[in-house]
Amino acid sequence: MILFPHGPYLPTGMDQVEAIRDAIRSDDRFTWVPVDDKGKGDINVKVDQSCSSSIHTNAQEVTVLVRTSRTNRYDAGNDIAKLLENESIPQYLWPAARPFARWLMTSKGKLVTEASTMMSLEGKTILEIGSGAGLCGFAAAACCNPKLVVVTDCSPVAVAMLEESRVRNESSSALPSGRVRVAALKWGDDDALRRLLEMLDIPKFDVVMGSDVFYFRNSLSDGLSTAYRSLVGFDGGNPDVENSMRGGLFLCSSFVRSQRMDEDIDTIPQTFGFQRQRVQLVVGEEPPNVATSAGDDDDGDGGLRIYAWST
């Protein structure tokens, strides 16, 4: 198993990642998408130069690799070509990714709770679960001045895309070296998560985030389990240690597609030990279609929700 800077963290079974990287570099269905949409609907996040002197002053715009064509090139004799078609879900940008990235850009990771407590992603260690193309993770790395962002997915195709994006952004000095790391992570696999934490030499993450990660109901429990364990670590045998490690934040964005989905995302996390938080952006202008308070019930039009839970 290896972890950037020598390469992505790859458990057994992910040996196809390098071959996938080679394939997608020459596949015209994949496009480098700049991250401030400027009202154009595409994404384009610029590194915020005011956050910290640790951000490169000559930083260029951050980009992520995304599949933008649904043309099928299935080849029964080519394992990589088959994989690109069979695991297409993480290759595209899902609907909640764009506004969630804008939300992160606009607030620069600064939030205030209903108890008027200021929260910030600055200097934090962040885990993005179900990253797919990694738009939100790279947006956080660019605009929120975190200590570290680890973008993860269980798909080798997604891991290959994320590693391509990491290498490109570091090579162009769009992001400082080491700010983003790439790892393969399957939800519900505590052993893999424990090894990842050990390789990073951290006891836990400060923040977990995800976008459209709970679209499938059968994955909700495993995803929440991984998110919670990522925030509290594995020293729960000692109650004093576990209590001292609490205080993590889970941010999740999703377009509500049904009443059932809304109720699930609103209530099930509490059964895993999460506490619901209502947070507001520390900005003067709200991006369109984003509820002012994360998790607030709006007009029920199936719009974007940004949920926040603490441990």
C-alpha positions in Angstrom: 0.0 0.0 0.0 1.3 3.4 -0.9 0.1 7.0 -0.2 0.9 10.2 -1.9 3.5 11.8 -2.3 4.7 8.5 -3.8 1.3 7.8 -5.3 -2.3 7.2 -4.2 -3.2 5.0 -1.3 -4.2 1.8 -3.0 -5.3 -1.4 -1.2 -5.2 -4.8 -2.8 -7.4 -4.9 -5.9 -6.6 -1.4 -7.1 -3.7 -2.4 -9.3 -5.5 -1.2 -12.4 -5.4 2.5 -11.4 -2.2 3.3 -13.4 -3.5 1.6 -16.5 -6.7 3.6 -16.2 -4.8 6.8 -15.9 -2.9 6.0 -19.1 -6.3 5.2 -20.8 -8.1 8.4 -19.8 -5.3 10.7 -20.7 -5.9 9.9 -24.4 -9.7 9.5 -24.1 -11.4 12.6 -25.5 -14.6 11.9 -23.5 -12.7 13.2 -20.5 -12.2 17.0 -20.1 -10.3 19.2 -17.7 -13.0 21.4 -16.1 -11.9 24.6 -14.5 -13.4 24.9 -11.0 -15.8 29.5 -10.6 -18.5 29.0 -13.0 -19.0 32.7 -13.4 -22.6 32.1 -14.1 -21.9 29.8 -17.0 -22.9 26.6 -15.3 -19.4 25.0 -15.5 -17.1 25.0 -12.5 -14.1 27.1 -11.9 -12.6 27.6 -8.5 -9.7 30.0 -8.1 -7.3 29.7 -5.3 -8.0 32.3 -2.7 -4.8 34.3 -2.2 -6.1 36.0 0.9 -6.5 32.9 3.0 -2.9 32.4 4.0 0.6 33.0 2.9 1.0 29.3 2.6 -1.0 29.4 -0.6 1.2 30.0 -3.6 1.0 33.5 -4.8 1.5 32.4 -8.4 -1.3 29.8 -8.2 -3.3 29.2 -11.4 -6.9 28.0 -11.5 -7.7 24.6 -10.2 -9.1 22.0 -12.5 -10.6 18.5 -12.2 -10.9 15.7 -14.7 -14.5 14.9 -15.6 -16.1 12.7 -18.2 -18.4 15.0 -20.3 -19.4 12.6 -23.0 -21.8 9.6 -22.6 -20.6 7.9 -25.8 -20.1 4.2 -25.1 -16.9 2.6 -26.3 -17.4 -0.8 -24.7 -14.8 -3.3 -25.8 -15.3 -6.9 -24.6 -11.6 -7.6 -25.2 -10.3 -4.6 -23.3 -10.6 -4.8 -19.5 -9.9 -1.1 -19.0 -12.5 -0.1 -21.6 -15.1 -2.3 -19.9 -14.2 -0.8 -16.6 -14.8 2.7 -17.9 -18.3 1.8 -19.0 -19.2 -0.4 -16.1 -18.1 2.1 -13.5 -19.4 5.3 -15.1 -21.3 6.7 -12.1 -18.3 8.5 -10.4 -16.9 9.8 -13.7 -19.6 12.6 -14.1 -20.4 15.6 -12.0 -23.5 15.0 -10.0 -26.0 17.9 -9.5 -25.1 18.8 -5.9 -21.4 19.1 -6.6 -21.6 22.5 -8.4 -23.6 24.5 -5.8 -21.8 22.8 -2.9 -18.4 23.9 -4.4 -19.8 27.4 -4.8 -20.9 27.2 -1.2 -17.4 26.4 -0.1 -15.9 29.0 -2.3 -18.3 31.8 -1.1 -17.9 31.0 2.6 -14.2 30.1 2.4 -15.1 27.3 4.8 -16.4 29.7 7.5 -19.7 28.8 9.2 -21.6 29.9 12.2 -23.9 27.6 14.2 -27.3 28.4 15.7 -25.5 28.8 19.0 -23.5 31.6 17.3 -20.3 29.5 17.5 -17.8 30.2 14.6 -16.6 27.2 12.7 -13.9 27.2 10.0 -12.3 24.6 7.8 -9.1 26.5 7.9 -6.2 24.4 9.2 -8.4 21.3 9.4 -7.9 17.8 8.1 -10.7 17.0 5.7 -11.8 13.6 4.3 -14.1 13.7 1.3 -16.0 10.4 0.9 -17.4 9.3 -2.4 -15.4 11.9 -4.2 -16.0 10.9 -7.8 -14.3 13.6 -9.8 -13.4 15.4 -6.6 -14.8 18.8 -7.4 -15.8 19.6 -3.8 -12.6 18.3 -2.3 -10.4 20.3 -4.7 -12.6 23.4 -4.1 -12.1 23.1 -0.4 -8.4 22.6 -0.9 -8.3 25.7 -3.0 -10.5 28.1 -1.1 -10.7 27.1 2.6 -7.0 26.8 3.4 -7.2 23.4 5.1 -4.2 21.6 6.5 -5.0 18.5 4.4 -7.7 17.2 2.1 -7.9 13.5 1.4 -10.2 12.7 -1.6 -11.4 9.1 -1.7 -13.6 6.7 -3.6 -14.0 3.0 -3.9 -13.9 3.0 -7.7 -10.5 2.5 -9.3 -11.7 4.7 -12.1 -12.5 7.6 -9.7 -9.2 7.1 -7.9 -7.4 7.3 -11.3 -9.2 10.5 -12.1 -8.5 12.0 -8.7 -4.8 11.2 -9.0 -4.7 12.8 -12.4 -6.3 15.9 -11.0 -3.9 16.0 -8.0 -0.8 15.7 -10.2 -2.0 18.3 -12.7 -2.8 20.9 -10.0 0.4 20.4 -8.2 2.5 20.4 -11.4 0.9 23.7 -12.4 1.3 25.1 -8.9 -2.4 25.6 -8.7 -2.3 23.9 -5.3 0.6 23.5 -2.9 2.3 20.1 -2.9 0.8 17.8 -0.3 -2.4 19.7 0.3 -4.5 17.0 -1.5 -3.9 13.3 -1.2 -5.7 10.5 -2.9 -6.9 7.3 -1.4 -9.1 4.3 -2.2 -11.7 3.8 0.5 -14.7 1.6 0.7 -17.5 2.6 3.1 -17.9 0.3 6.0 -14.3 -1.0 5.8 -12.9 0.0 9.2 -9.6 -1.8 8.6 -9.0 0.2 5.5 -9.9 3.4 7.3 -7.6 2.5 10.2 -4.7 1.9 7.9 -5.3 5.2 6.1 -5.2 7.1 9.4 -2.1 5.3 10.4 -0.4 6.1 7.1 -1.4 9.8 7.5 -0.2 9.7 11.1 -3.4 11.3 12.4 -5.8 9.9 15.0 -8.9 11.1 13.1 -10.2 13.7 10.6 -11.6 17.1 11.7 -14.1 17.3 8.9 -15.8 14.8 6.6 -17.7 16.0 3.5 -19.6 14.5 0.7 -21.9 15.5 -2.2 -24.8 13.4 -3.5 -23.2 10.5 -1.7 -26.4 9.0 -0.2 -28.4 8.7 -3.4 -28.7 4.9 -2.9 -30.5 4.0 0.4 -28.6 0.7 0.8 -25.3 2.6 1.1 -26.4 5.1 3.7 -25.5 3.0 6.8 -22.0 2.1 5.6 -21.3 5.7 4.5 -22.5 7.1 7.9 -20.5 4.5 9.8 -17.3 5.5 7.9 -18.0 9.2 8.3 -18.5 8.9 12.1 -15.5 6.6 12.6 -13.4 9.0 10.6 -14.3 11.8 13.0 -13.9 10.0 16.3 -11.0 7.6 15.5 -10.4 4.2 16.8 -9.6 4.8 20.5 -13.1 4.4 21.7 -12.1 1.7 24.2 -11.3 4.5 26.6 -14.3 6.8 27.2 -12.1 9.7 28.2 -10.1 9.4 25.0 -13.2 9.1 22.9 -14.9 12.1 24.5 -11.7 14.2 24.0 -11.7 13.3 20.3 -15.2 14.4 19.7 -16.1 17.7 17.9 -15.8 16.6 14.3 -18.1 18.0 11.6 -19.8 16.1 8.7 -21.0 18.3 5.8 -23.2 16.7 3.2 -24.9 18.2 0.2 -27.7 16.6 -1.7 -30.6 17.4 -4.0 -33.7 16.0 -2.4 -35.4 13.7 -4.8 -38.1 12.3 -2.6 -39.7 12.7 0.8 -38.3 9.4 1.9 -34.8 10.5 0.9 -35.2 13.8 2.8 -36.4 12.0 5.9 -33.6 9.4 5.8 -30.8 12.0 5.5 -32.4 14.1 8.2 -32.9 11.4 10.8 -30.8 8.3 10.3 -27.4 10.0 11.0 -28.6 10.5 14.6 -28.7 6.8 15.1 -25.0 6.7 14.4 -24.1 9.2 17.1 -24.3 12.4 15.0 -26.0 15.5 16.3 -27.8 17.8 13.9 -26.3 21.3 13.5 -27.9 24.3 11.7 -25.2 26.4 10.2 -25.1 29.6 8.2 -22.6 31.0 5.8 -20.4 33.9 6.8 -21.0 35.7 3.6 -23.1 38.6 2.3 -24.6 36.9 -0.7 -26.0 33.4 -0.9 -25.4 31.3 -4.1 -28.6 30.5 -5.9 -30.7 27.5 -4.9 -28.8 26.9 -1.6 -30.8 27.1 1.6 -29.5 29.8 3.9 -29.4 27.4 6.9 -27.9 24.0 6.3 -30.6 21.4 6.7 -33.5 23.9 7.1 -36.8 22.9 5.5 -37.4 25.2 2.6 -40.3 25.3 0.3 -40.1 21.5 -0.4 -39.3 22.0 -4.1 -36.6 19.3 -4.1 -33.8 21.8 -4.1 -30.3 21.5 -2.7 -29.9 20.8 1.0 -26.6 21.2 2.8 -26.7 19.1 6.0 -24.3 19.5 8.9 -23.8 17.0 11.8 -21.3 17.0 14.6 -20.0 14.1 16.7 
